[in-house]
Amino acid sequence: MNIVQSKDGTQIAYDVLGKGPVLIFITGATCFRSFEPVIHDASTFAQQFTVYNYDRRGRGDSSNTLPYSIEKEIDDLEALIDEAGGDVHLYGHSSGAIIALEAAIRLDNKINKVVLYDPPYVEDEAAKKEFNQLKEQLNELLEQKKYAEALAFFLEGIGIPREVIDGMFRQSPQWNSMLKIAPTLAYDTMLASDLAPLKKASKVTVPVQIIVGKENPKNMQEVAKQLSEAIPNAKLIELEGQNHMPDPKLVLQIMSSFLKAHR
């Protein structure tokens, strides 16, 4: 385990895997660097890249400093980028894609290319109103420290069937680790509770590849399309047969072709 200090003193834990161009892996909600699916993805990407797999603030071995803001998440990422020597690639999954896009807007001089998988913004005002109602319900559970209920509520809200939650998730040896980071669900839902920042995205100067699972709900595909049209020269791929948790081998194929192409 390695540690880098963010601007506000928060300690960010990370591991480094593989060899090749530097790729910082920004995970989504409920994820942390020692989570089995995250290790699987990072290890796959490490076949062709030097992967920085880190715990976002408030998760795993990273510390936290309140109040939360996306600016602090960007500070965390910038500290990691500097530690890696700058001129890095970013891969953001789900809410991690929101952070990656914000970093592309704010830290373009330190970033080479960016890959976004399923950035989970809301697609229109009606969806925004509905999502914010769900966010309020989730935050009430978190404030009451009903973490198991909050986690199940969130997972069901993103489309995971209740029987899968009660079976595979609750029976997993990592369920207790997921409960420990449940308060960070408030961060992820805050990030995803607005429309895609299309005006800001139109000023992105680094090359961007957007990937969306074709088995996802239509709203996620709509958001990917909105961003691909707003970001100059962005590439969009709809990944056949994949949902919000894609096969990392398929992602790696697309990512490698994009990231290793001459800029």
Phi, psi and omega per residue, in radians:
M1 nan 2.376 3.067
N2 -2.013 2.748 -3.128
I3 -2.290 2.379 2.983
V4 -2.234 2.551 -3.095
Q5 -1.733 2.273 3.093
S6 -1.428 3.029 -3.035
K7 -1.027 -0.627 -3.106
D8 -1.599 0.187 3.107
G9 1.630 -0.112 3.116
T10 -1.103 2.354 3.134
Q11 -1.599 2.123 -3.111
I12 -1.872 2.083 -3.115
A13 -1.580 2.464 3.130
Y14 -2.664 2.777 3.018
D15 -2.106 2.721 3.095
V16 -2.125 2.231 -3.114
L17 -2.249 2.529 2.948
G18 1.404 -3.051 3.133
K19 -2.408 2.646 -3.141
G20 2.248 -2.916 3.092
P21 -0.993 2.559 -3.078
V22 -1.324 2.242 3.107
L23 -2.213 2.071 3.067
I24 -1.646 2.159 -3.054
F25 -1.680 2.003 -3.115
I26 -1.873 1.947 -3.022
T27 -1.502 2.941 -3.118
G28 -1.736 -2.826 -3.086
A29 -1.076 2.558 3.117
T30 1.204 0.040 -3.056
C31 -1.776 2.652 3.057
F32 -2.627 2.882 -2.875
R33 -1.198 -0.397 3.121
S34 -1.736 0.174 3.076
F35 -1.238 2.318 -3.013
E36 -0.928 -0.803 3.116
P37 -1.096 -0.600 3.127
V38 -1.202 -0.757 3.101
I39 -1.056 -0.723 3.138
H40 -1.074 -0.824 3.134
D41 -1.113 -0.852 -3.094
A42 -1.073 -0.702 3.136
S43 -1.151 -0.627 3.094
T44 -1.157 -0.812 -3.137
F45 -1.130 -0.521 -3.119
A46 -1.200 -0.150 3.056
Q47 -1.151 -0.409 -3.117
Q48 -2.281 -0.139 -3.081
F49 -2.341 2.778 2.909
T50 -1.503 1.855 -2.985
V51 -1.698 2.182 2.991
Y52 -1.689 1.895 -3.109
N53 -1.860 1.955 -2.995
Y54 -2.194 2.769 3.021
D55 -1.526 2.041 3.017
R56 -1.085 2.738 -3.056
R57 -0.937 2.429 -3.130
G58 1.467 0.095 -3.079
R59 -2.210 2.632 3.028
G60 0.910 -2.153 -3.096
D61 -1.679 0.056 3.067
S62 -1.454 2.619 3.086
S63 -1.555 -2.914 -3.093
N64 -2.652 2.625 3.060
T65 -2.408 2.068 -3.106
L66 -1.581 2.763 0.001
P67 -1.367 2.789 -3.139
Y68 -1.336 2.577 2.965
S69 -2.751 2.717 3.097
I70 -1.171 -0.477 3.096
E71 -1.055 -0.662 3.107
K72 -1.189 -0.642 3.075
E73 -1.091 -0.682 3.113
I74 -1.178 -0.667 3.067
D75 -1.061 -0.735 3.110
D76 -1.036 -0.826 -3.118
L77 -1.130 -0.701 3.130
E78 -1.112 -0.678 3.091
A79 -1.063 -0.694 3.132
L80 -1.214 -0.708 3.098
I81 -1.052 -0.791 3.132
D82 -1.104 -0.700 3.115
E83 -1.089 -0.583 -3.122
A84 -1.452 -0.070 3.089
G85 1.724 0.085 3.137
G86 1.316 3.066 3.108
D87 0.959 0.946 -3.060
V88 -1.865 2.896 2.927
H89 -1.729 2.654 3.071
L90 -2.105 2.421 2.954
Y91 -2.175 2.005 3.135
G92 -1.979 2.247 3.128
H93 -1.900 2.274 3.098
S94 0.994 -2.201 3.140
S95 -1.077 -0.414 3.029
G96 -1.112 -0.479 3.087
A97 -1.220 -0.568 3.075
I98 -1.124 -0.758 3.111
I99 -1.131 -0.726 3.136
A100 -1.082 -0.712 3.124
L101 -1.160 -0.761 3.092
E102 -1.063 -0.663 3.107
A103 -1.137 -0.669 3.111
A104 -1.101 -0.573 3.119
I105 -1.291 -0.721 -2.979
R106 -1.697 -0.464 -3.020
L107 -2.134 0.621 -3.013
D108 -1.044 -0.448 -3.133
N109 -1.329 -0.172 -3.126
K110 -1.945 -0.026 -3.028
I111 -2.081 2.374 3.133
N112 -1.504 -1.150 3.116
K113 -2.446 2.814 -3.065
V114 -2.329 2.366 3.030
V115 -2.053 2.232 3.140
L116 -1.995 2.189 3.043
Y117 -1.959 2.073 3.067
D118 0.914 0.977 3.055
P119 -1.057 2.130 -2.909
P120 -1.662 0.741 3.017
Y121 -1.141 2.831 3.005
V122 -1.414 2.640 -2.979
E123 -1.586 -0.363 3.133
D124 -2.773 3.105 -3.052
E125 -1.131 -0.631 3.128
A126 -1.118 -0.764 3.115
A127 -1.155 -0.611 3.118
K128 -1.093 -0.762 3.124
K129 -1.097 -0.769 3.142
E130 -1.138 -0.762 -3.117
F131 -1.115 -0.721 -3.107
N132 -1.180 -0.483 3.022
Q133 -1.159 -0.737 3.091
L134 -1.141 -0.684 3.125
K135 -1.070 -0.710 3.111
E136 -1.099 -0.724 3.104
Q137 -1.102 -0.741 3.128
L138 -1.104 -0.785 -3.116
N139 -1.126 -0.574 3.075
E140 -1.100 -0.757 3.108
L141 -1.121 -0.703 3.134
L142 -1.163 -0.725 3.121
E143 -1.099 -0.558 3.103
Q144 -1.471 0.035 -3.127
K145 1.053 0.500 3.055
K146 -1.546 1.230 -2.947
Y147 -1.201 -0.650 3.122
A148 -1.136 -0.747 3.106
E149 -1.141 -0.715 -3.126
A150 -1.116 -0.750 -3.125
L151 -1.147 -0.775 3.104
A152 -1.110 -0.708 3.121
F153 -1.068 -0.757 3.141
F154 -1.151 -0.836 -3.099
L155 -1.078 -0.717 3.100
E156 -1.156 -0.615 -3.137
G157 -1.157 -0.451 3.113
I158 -1.670 0.196 2.969
G159 1.789 0.110 3.115
I160 -1.475 2.175 -3.097
P161 -1.042 2.542 -3.119
R162 -0.997 -0.667 -3.135
E163 -1.142 -0.540 3.085
V164 -1.250 -0.704 3.100
I165 -1.086 -0.854 -3.104
D166 -1.214 -0.461 -3.136
G167 -1.613 -1.467 -3.013
M168 -1.047 -0.817 -3.041
F169 -1.245 -0.917 -3.071
R170 -1.165 -0.454 -3.132
Q171 -1.528 -0.120 -3.128
S172 -1.224 2.459 3.070
P173 -1.122 -0.230 -3.136
Q174 -1.692 0.082 3.127
W175 -1.016 -0.747 -3.137
N176 -1.121 -0.613 3.074
S177 -1.163 -0.643 3.094
M178 -1.152 -0.652 3.120
L179 -1.120 -0.617 -3.123
K180 -1.119 -0.552 -3.117
I181 -1.744 0.176 -3.141
A182 -0.954 -0.652 3.121
P183 -0.995 -0.425 -3.134
T184 -1.313 -0.135 3.027
L185 -1.052 -0.515 3.092
A186 -1.110 -0.583 3.127
Y187 -1.200 -0.825 -3.067
D188 -1.151 -0.698 3.131
T189 -1.234 -0.513 3.031
M190 -1.108 -0.764 -3.137
L191 -1.099 -0.641 -3.006
A192 -1.670 0.157 -3.001
S193 -1.622 0.180 -3.126
D194 -2.268 2.990 3.069
L195 -1.207 2.735 3.074
A196 -1.041 2.378 -3.099
P197 -1.368 1.275 -2.968
L198 -1.146 -0.634 -3.140
K199 -1.134 -0.797 3.095
K200 -1.157 -0.690 -3.120
A201 -1.079 -0.517 -3.129
S202 -1.173 -0.217 -3.140
K203 -1.747 0.041 3.131
V204 -1.141 2.324 -3.106
T205 -1.886 -0.275 -3.135
V206 -1.502 2.624 3.110
P207 -1.113 2.390 -3.082
V208 -2.249 2.304 3.002
Q209 -1.957 2.175 3.095
I210 -1.889 2.279 3.096
I211 -2.136 2.366 3.076
V212 -2.347 2.372 3.104
G213 -1.223 2.252 -3.080
K214 -1.244 -0.293 3.097
E215 -1.519 0.003 3.110
N216 -1.271 2.849 3.009
P217 -1.008 2.687 -3.078
K218 -1.032 -0.538 -3.100
N219 -1.095 -0.632 3.141
M220 -1.214 -0.643 3.081
Q221 -1.179 -0.624 3.118
E222 -1.129 -0.762 3.120
V223 -1.080 -0.753 3.117
A224 -1.053 -0.696 3.119
K225 -1.158 -0.759 3.115
Q226 -0.997 -0.811 -3.109
L227 -1.188 -0.693 -3.122
S228 -1.119 -0.542 3.122
E229 -1.396 -0.459 -3.101
A230 -1.499 -0.673 -3.074
I231 -1.394 2.192 -3.115
P232 -0.990 2.187 3.052
N233 1.085 0.332 3.118
A234 -1.152 2.544 3.093
K235 -1.833 2.413 3.137
L236 -2.149 2.257 3.053
I237 -2.205 2.233 3.004
E238 -1.654 2.042 -2.996
L239 -1.534 1.933 -3.093
E240 -1.040 2.373 3.028
G241 1.282 0.150 -3.076
Q242 -2.042 2.568 3.089
N243 -1.971 -2.585 -3.070
H244 -1.260 -0.287 3.095
M245 -2.041 1.446 -2.996
P246 -1.365 2.829 3.008
D247 -1.177 2.038 -3.075
P248 -1.084 -0.424 3.105
K249 -1.148 -0.664 3.106
L250 -1.219 -0.722 3.094
V251 -1.085 -0.733 -3.127
L252 -1.071 -0.689 3.127
Q253 -1.023 -0.832 -3.138
I254 -1.187 -0.797 -3.083
M255 -1.097 -0.755 -3.121
S256 -1.110 -0.778 3.125
S257 -1.054 -0.731 -3.113
F258 -1.276 -0.865 -3.021
L259 -1.240 -0.564 -3.079
K260 -1.584 -0.089 3.077
A261 -1.217 2.590 -3.135
H262 -1.120 2.300 -3.107
R263 -1.435 nan nan
